[in-house]
Amino acid sequence: MPKEPYHIKTIQEFHRLHGLSQQAHPLVSIVDYADLSREYYGDIDRLLLGIYVISLKRGVDKLYYGRQEYDFDEGVLYFMAPNQVLRVNRNLNDAQARSGWLLLIHPDFLWNTHLQKKIREYDFFDYEIHEALFLSDKEEKILNDIVRNIRDEYLANIDAFSKPIILSHIETLLSYSERFYNRQFITREKKHHDLLDQLQKQLEEYFNTEQATLYGLPSVQYLANALHVSPGYLGKMLRLVSGQSTQQLIQQFIIDKAKEKLSTTQLSVSEIAYELGFEHPQSFSKLFKAKTTLSPLEFRRGFMA
């Protein structure tokens, strides 16, 4: 039976586990990768982090996330929300050149602020490690400057202005990250169109092999798993490539299948609904009318006229 991950609830615990000095601010910290030590890990092989982590890495040989291993030989940015599990390879050579930083933010720092709600709107906190943001030198410099400003602020004398200034810098960093992610989606347009084609093939297979009849409507999570991407990354990519969310594309595919069956078969509306994975025919009819302004029977009569 696998061992439970070691739960890090505070930034102080993160510092202690990695042999770092006590942090200057209890709820925000910036850690240099060169300062991290693994000798304090003991038999810990996975971490459950109760804090937000924004990390820029360069020169880190291997990183493990879940069961997968990834190489990082250039500067990449990745994000983790609280309660995500990270497994780090403790066998890395500590003498190898490592650079970059981790920005650690305790959720309490965001409590009762504008950013507490807004930070949940950034999809990239739910992306997998292999969906990290690859930065240009210019982009990396912009983010490094912002992080330097955050560090300078919390190392100064903390006063009534410190928190709103740090929050402003964090929000600026997230806004730039969103811009850079959009750039990455655009520059990888062919790859993402290929992913859209794969999505269509997955849906074709799902319905052609009668999985819908057995298991019901395909979920966003099911398709993301089949395509080996996170649901958030898949949704963001599809919105940029097609202008529709994953759920909207699933629904459009279902409507197209329904139109085909209504126009080429004698199946009843109920039979079509069940073949498409609907538990109740009324749910199918409601969706069909919402998408086409016609009921299934009205569509069939119009097609036969």
N, C-alpha and C positions, 0 to 999 in steps of 0.2 A: 504494500500500500504506500503510495507516494507521501512524502513528508509535507506537512502544511508549510506554506511560505512564511518567511519571517516578516511580521507586520511592522512597518515603520509608520508611526502615527504622527511624529513631530520632526521638525527640521533638526532639533537637537539630537534625536536618535540617529538620523542619517549621518550627521557629523561624527558622532561617536563610533558608529559602525565602520566608517572609512578613515578613522584616525585623524580627523580634522580638529583644528582648534575650535573653541566655542564661538558660535556665530555672533556677529555684531547686532543683528536684529532677530528677535524670536520667531518671526513669521515670514521673513523673506531672506534668502541667502543666495549668493552667487559663488559657485565652487569651480575652481580651475581643475581640469582633468589631470594635470601634471601633479596635483597635490593628493590625488586619491590613492589610498592604500588598500590592499586586499587582505593583509595579514590579520585583520580583525574579524574576518568572516567566520572562522571556525568551520562548522559543518553546514553552514547556510548555503543553499544553492538557488533559492528563489526569494524575491522580495515582493511583498505586497505593500505598495506605496500609498499612504493616505494623504498625499500632497500632490499638487500640480508640479510637473517637471517639464521644462523647456530646455532642450539640450542641443548644442552645436558641437559636433565631434569632428576631429581631424586626426588621422593617423592611428585610430583605434582598429586593431586588426580584426577582431571578431566580436559580434554581439549576438546574444541569444534572446529570442523573444518567443515565449511558448515553446514549441518543439522545433522551431526553425532557426537556422544559423545564417547570419548575413555578414558579408565583408564590407568594410568601410575604409576605402583608401583615399577618400576626398572629403571635403567639408559637407556635412549633411545636418539638417535640422529635423528633430522629431519632437513629438509632444505626447505627454501622458497625463491623463486625468486621474484623480484619486481612485483607488481601489482597482488599479490595473496591476498585473503581475509581470515582473521582469526577472529574467534569469541571466546572470552575468557570468561569463567564463572567468573563473578564478585562476586559470593556468596561464594567463597572458604573461608575457615577459614585461615586468615592470620597468625594465631599462629602455624599452622601445620608446621612440619619440611619440608623445601624445600631446595634443593640445585641444583647446576648446573650453567650453564652460557648461555648467548646468545652472539654470535659474530655478530655484525651489521656492514655491509659494504655498503657504498653508492656507486651506480654505477659509480659516477664520479671518485672514487678512482682507478677504473680499466681502466679508459679512456686512449686509446692509449697505452695499455700494452698488452703483450702476453696473460695475463690471461683474458682480456676482451672478447676475442673470445673463449678461451678454456673453460671458466666457463660454457658456453652454451652447451658444449658437455657432461656435467655431467647430466645423466638422472634423478638422484635423486632429483634435484631441482623441478621436476614436479610430484614427487610421492605424494600420499595422506598420511595423518597423520598415518593411520593404516598400512602403508607400511614403517614405520620408521625403523631405524637400531637399533637393540638391541645389546648392547655392552657387551663383557666380561670385567672383572675387568682389565685385562691386556690392552685391547684395549682402555678402558676408560682412563687409566693412560697415554697412549701414546698421546691421543688427549688433555688431560688436560695439559700436558707438553708443547705441541705446542701452546696452547692458552695462557699459562703463558708467553711464549717467546714473543708472539705478544703484550701482555699487557706491559711487561717490556720494549719493544722497543718503543712503542708510548708514554710511560710515561717518557722515557729518553728525553734528549734534541733532538728535531727534527733537522736532518741535511740532507745532500744530500744522505746519505746511508739508511735513515730510511724507505722510501717507498719501494725500492727494497727488503730490508730485510723482511719487513712485507708481501709483496706480495709473497716472497719465502715461508714464513711460511704458508700462506693461501693455496698456491698450494700444499704444503706438507700435510696439513690437508685434503685437498680434495682427494689427491692420496691415503692416508691411508683409508679415508672413502670409496673410491671405492673398495679397497682391502677387507675391512671388509664386505661390501655389497656382494661381491663375495663369501665370506665365508658363509654369511647368506643364500645365494641362494643354496649353496652346502649342508649345514646342513639341509635345509628344502626341500631336493630334492623330497621326497615323495609327499609333499604338492604341489609342482610345477608340478609334473607329473599328479597329480589329476587335476590341473588347465588346463593342456594340454588336458586331456580327456574331461573336460567340454567345452573347446574351440571346439573340434571336434563335440561334441553333439550340441552345439549352431549352428555350420555351417550346420550340418545335418538337424536340425529343420528348419533353415532359407530356405534352398533349397527345402526340402520336403514339406513345407507348402506354396510353391509358393510365398514367400515374395520377392524373387529375381525378379520375373516377375513384381510385383507391385511396388517395391521400388528401384530396381537396385542392384548393387553389394554391399555386406556388407562392411562397413568401419571398420577401426581399432578402431575408437571411439565407434562405435556401439557395437563391441565385448567386448571392455573394460567395457563399461557401463553394459552389460549383465552379465559380470563376477565380477562386483563390484571391479574393480582395475583401476588404472590409465593407460593410454596408454603406458607411459614410462616404468612403472614397468612390464607390460605385455610383452612388447617387450624385455626387458632385461632378464626376466625369460625364454622366449621362445628361445632366442639365446643361453642361457646356457644349456637348456634342450635338444633342438632339433638342434641347429646350424643354425636356420632360424629365420628371423624376422616375426612379425605378418603378414605383407603384403605378404611375401613369402609363408607362410602357407595357407593364403587365396587363393592365386593364385594356389598353388599345389592342394588344395581341388577342385578348379574349373576345373583344368585340368583333375583330376581323374573323376569328374562328366561328363566332356565332353567326355572322352574316353568311359565311360560306355554308354552314349547315342549314340555315333557314332557307337559303336560295337553291340548294342542290339536293336536299333530302326531304323525306316526308316525316321526319322525327317530330314529335310534339315539342312544345316549348319546355315542358318539364323534363323530357328525355335529353334535350340539348343542355339544359341547365345542369343535370347530373353528370353528363359526359364532360362538361367543362369544369367540374369540381365544386359546384354550388351545392350546399346542403339543402337550401330552400329555393324553389323556383322563383319565389317572389323577389329574392335578393338579386337574382339574375335579371329579371324583368326591370327592376328598379335601376340597376346599373346600365342596362342597354338603353333605356329611355333617357337617362341622364346624359349619355354620350351621343345619342343619335336624334333625340327629341321624338322618337317613335317607339311604340311598344314592339316587342318581337313579332306579334301577329300583324300589326300595321305594316311593319317592314316587309314581311312575307307577302302580304296582299299587294303592296305596291310593286314588289318585284315581279309578281305573277301577272299583274294587270297588263 
